[in-house]
Amino acid sequence: ISAGPEWEWRTWILYAVGRAGFVAPGDGSASRSYGGLELGAARPLSERATVGLYTRAEWADEDAFVRRTGGGSITGTGSRGVSARIILSLAH
């Protein structure tokens, strides 16, 4: 389940989304509950271009997030994760 408010500020659209749920992966790994919070913003640059950014924090009751990689494989996992991204979207 996910829900959250959205606001307009000048030319930006700002939002906050909370998430909670239960996942039963089909790969044989343990089922898990999770929760998270995402904060983001988007702004049109032109009729065909938009820039966006967000940061997200998520938690699970089982290790579900990649912590380390090595030699092309996952070498460590954790139960918490944080990410941030800047996106440029172009329409043609």
Disulfide bonds with the S-S distance in Angstrom:
none
